[in-house]
Structure formats: C-alpha cells, structure tokens
Amino acid sequence: MRRIAEYGWAIGIIAVTTGLALVLRPYLQTIDIAMVFLLAVVVVAFRFRRGPAVVASLLSIAAFDFGFVPPYYTFDVRNPDFFLTFAVMLGVALAMSQLTGTIREQAEESNEREQLAAALYALSQDLAGATTLQDQLGLITRHISTAGKGEVLVLLDDGDPDPTDHAPELGMFDSVAVRVAAQWSRDHGEPAGWGTAHCAGAEALVVPLRSPSRVGGIIVLRPEKPDGVLSPRRRRLIEALADQAALALERGQLAERHEQARMEVESERLRTALLSSLSHDLRTPLSSIEGAASSLLEGSDRLSDETRREMAQTILEESRRMTRLVANLLDMVRVETGALAVHKEWQPLEEALGVALVRLEERLAGHPVETRLAPDLPLVPVDDLLVEQVFINLLENASRHTPVGTPITISAWPEGRSVIVEVADQGAGIPAGEEEAVFRKFHRSTCADRTSPAGGSGLGLTICRGIVGAHGGRIWLERNGAKGAAFRFTLPLDGPPPATVPDEALD
C-alpha cells in the first residue's frame, strides 16, 4: 500500500508542476520550463524510491513535450534540437533518481543496522541481569514479541521428537501447518512458516535457537495480523534476536553445568575431608574409651575406687568429645548443602548466651568469664538455637586455645541497624596472616602456647560463619590488644521490632 501511495505522490507532483509551468509559460523560456521539471524529478527522487522517481522522469518529459514544445498539445516534435533536450532531461532525471535512491537505501540500511544493534544491545543487557532460566525466557519472549508484533512462545529442546507436544499454552499448534513448520525448523535449523519459503502457509513464524554447537529449541511468533507481509528487515531483526537469545541460553546452560560440576567436586572434596576427619579425630577418643573400658572389665578387682572413677571419667569425657565432633560434622553438612533453616524471633540476646554458658559450665571452669552487655541492648531477630551454637563454638574455641586461668570476655552493643557481639580471650592470639584462614574447614591454628588439650575438629568457626551468614550478618577476627584474639559478629536488626516485649523477656 505504501509503494502505491508513493507512485500516486510522484504523479501528483508532476501534475502540479505541469499546471504551474502552464501558468508561467508566457513568462519563461522553454529551457527554463525544462529546469522546473527537473526540479520536480529531484524532489520525487529525494522523497520516494527509485521506481516512482523513474516514473516521474518519464512523465516530466512527456508533459514537457506535450505542453511546452511547439506545436503545443501534441507529441509532434518539429525542431530536432529538442531531442537533445529530452535526452539530457531523461539522463539527468535518471541519474538524480539513481543517486538519491542509493543515498536513501544507504540511510535505510544504516538505520536498520542501528535499530538491530540497539535491539541486540537491549536484549543482551537484560539477559545479563537475569539470574534464572525463567527470567531469561521471559525477557526473550518480551523482546521478540515487541520486534515481531505478536504472541511469542519459546520452546527449549528437551529431546522430545515432537517439540509441540507439551506447548498448548497459546493454542499456536492447533494448526497442522504450524506444527509442520515447527518440526521442519527444528530439524533443519532454518526459519519456517509465515514470511518464509518453507511452509509459507503457516499462520506463525518459527525461528530456531541456533548456537555454534546445536539447535537448542525454537521460537514461535504468531503475528497480530497473519495476513500481513513480513518485511525482510523485521525478519532479520527477529532472527538476530533469536540468535542472541540462543547464545545467552547456551552460556547459561554451560554455566549451570559448570556450577554443578564444581559443586560435585566440592561435595566430593568435603566427603573426603569428612571421612579423613572422622578417621583421624575419632581414633583417639575411641582408643581412650576402649582402653579404659577394657581395664575396667579385666582388672575391676585390682583397681582402686579412685582409678575406676578416673577411667569412668575418661570414658565420659571422650564420649562427649565424640558427640561434639559428630554434631559439628552434621552442622557442617547442613551449612554446606544449604539445608540450614533459620527461624527468627525477636528476643533478648542474653537468653542464648545464658544457655550456652550453662551448657559449658564444666568446660569453662578454669576460665573466668565476664559479660559486658550494653544496657540499651535491643531485642534481636535470631534463631536462638543457632546463635546459642555460635556462642558455644566461640567459647569452646577460646577455652581450648588459651592457658587455664586466663579470662574470657563476652561483650555486645548496638551499632546502627545491627548488634555487634564480641568474644575475646587473653591467649597467644592468632598468627599474622591466619585471620581469614581460621574460618576454613578443618583448619587448626598454630598458636604456640596452647596449654589446654587440643582435639578440635577445625569446623567450629566455619559453622559459626555459616550460621551468622544465614542471619544476614558477618563474622571476623581482630587482635585483642597486645595478646589474645577477639571474634566479632553482627546480627542485623531487620524488619520492624515487636510492638510489645514478651513477658518472659522481662523476667
């Protein structure tokens, strides 16, 4: 329709020029009239395509001959000099139409490339921010729907021989022609359906998701007006967007497979480390338990009450040590697999700390413990069982790595929208350079003057980091003055605080 309108405009411009030239004929020379017609041809060539410009050139020569070359109103040319004028007019008109047409085509191609680059850039920018496959598919659908002006369905290749079996969402495959086009496009990796040479009778355009390695699926576009014409420019844009989408999807799938492989390697490494820790750390307590138990059985008559009590105490302590080790291993697995569930409630921090101190009363018997909690310490949204475990791990770590008799200080104070908690000791401290390494799995510090028995699994601080991270906070190590270590962690005060303080919090 647009092309027909351009021919109509070309004829109209020549008609208006002819009328104007007839009015000016008494006042202008014949050669001047020819220049007026040449100007009209230039205007048509500048505004419209090459076809209307050629038509305008021929009509201008005919109108000039008919109305302005004696004898008037006939096509009889008695003066042969006018043939040269006609030839020059035709040559100039065709040259101008060719030149302006070329310029217009170049401008249109440049505009098309600009639009294509802008569309590809917008799609790539949006896909770069997508984090899931569903987000990517939604963005691809939106961009191609805008470019193609129709409904879009993206089908990824799942190995099914018929890609249309599981996609009744938009009713696109009710037509047999569309189903055939979809199957052909997937098998051959070429567009099919509406506006193409393959299955042209289909009511939808099917474009394959082509990547350098394979065809990863198809994109089906059902236009708003299936009886319309798909311009080559719009088809190229849709195909370019499909190719960009295919590359992005393949990158995402490769990244997902790489992450899965990395997680499998990490899981295997963790499994190996857990088995190694079990075989190493359980051997000592098991040997102690076995030795004490066999001595009690074999020499119960010869052993004094004090000796039997010591052996029973050894069995109890080593059993508790094994229990702590197994509990740490299970907690580590929960942290590593993401199965650590946090159930937050607003409550005083003193409750979790008090329970931890009671549970470690025997363990901390040789260490004076001082608490310094700020008087304006607010309620905190925490999982009390998990935060209690953080206190237990940090206090056990402090008692294990400091000489008997050295104090342990527990402090807490509000700062901004968080509460900062500190567990500090007066031991030998952590060697320089190990501030971050102490939080790695199975890491054991190399501090020099450790006088209390070792036996840690190297998982306590790693578990603390996982629990604090699950609460949205962070944990780090600082030096406690001239000697000793201070572990600090934050507990964010997220969300609105409770309207009233529970009665049990005031007891």
Salt bridges, closest charged atoms under 4 A:
GLU6 OE2 - ARG2 NE 3.79
GLU6 OE2 - ARG49 NE 3.62
ASP76 OD2 - ARG78 NE 3.48
GLU105 OE2 - ARG50 NH1 3.15
GLU112 OE2 - ARG236 NH2 2.51
ASP126 OD2 - ARG142 NH2 3.32
ASP126 OD2 - HIS143 NE2 2.67
GLU151 OE1 - ARG222 NH2 2.50
ASP157 OD1 - ARG186 NH2 2.99
ASP160 OD2 - HIS166 NE2 2.89
ASP162 OD2 - ARG179 NH2 3.02
ASP165 OD1 - ARG179 NH2 3.59
GLU190 OE1 - ARG210 NH1 3.75
GLU239 OE2 - ARG235 NE 2.73
ASP243 OD1 - ARG210 NH2 3.46
GLU259 OE2 - ARG262 NH2 2.68
GLU266 OE1 - ARG269 NH1 2.63
GLU266 OE2 - LYS441 NZ 3.57
GLU268 OE1 - ARG271 NH1 2.34
ASP281 OD1 - HIS280 ND1 2.95
ASP281 OD1 - ARG444 NH2 2.95
ASP305 OD1 - ARG308 NH2 2.20
GLU306 OE1 - ARG309 NH1 2.83
GLU318 OE1 - ARG321 NH1 3.59
ASP331 OD1 - ARG334 NH1 3.26
GLU336 OE2 - LYS441 NZ 3.50
GLU362 OE1 - ARG320 NH1 2.99
GLU370 OE2 - ARG372 NE 3.05
GLU388 OE2 - ARG359 NH1 2.66
GLU396 OE2 - ARG324 NE 3.43
GLU422 OE2 - ARG488 NE 2.61
GLU434 OE1 - HIS443 NE2 3.17
GLU436 OE2 - ARG465 NH1 2.55
GLU478 OE1 - ARG488 NH1 3.49
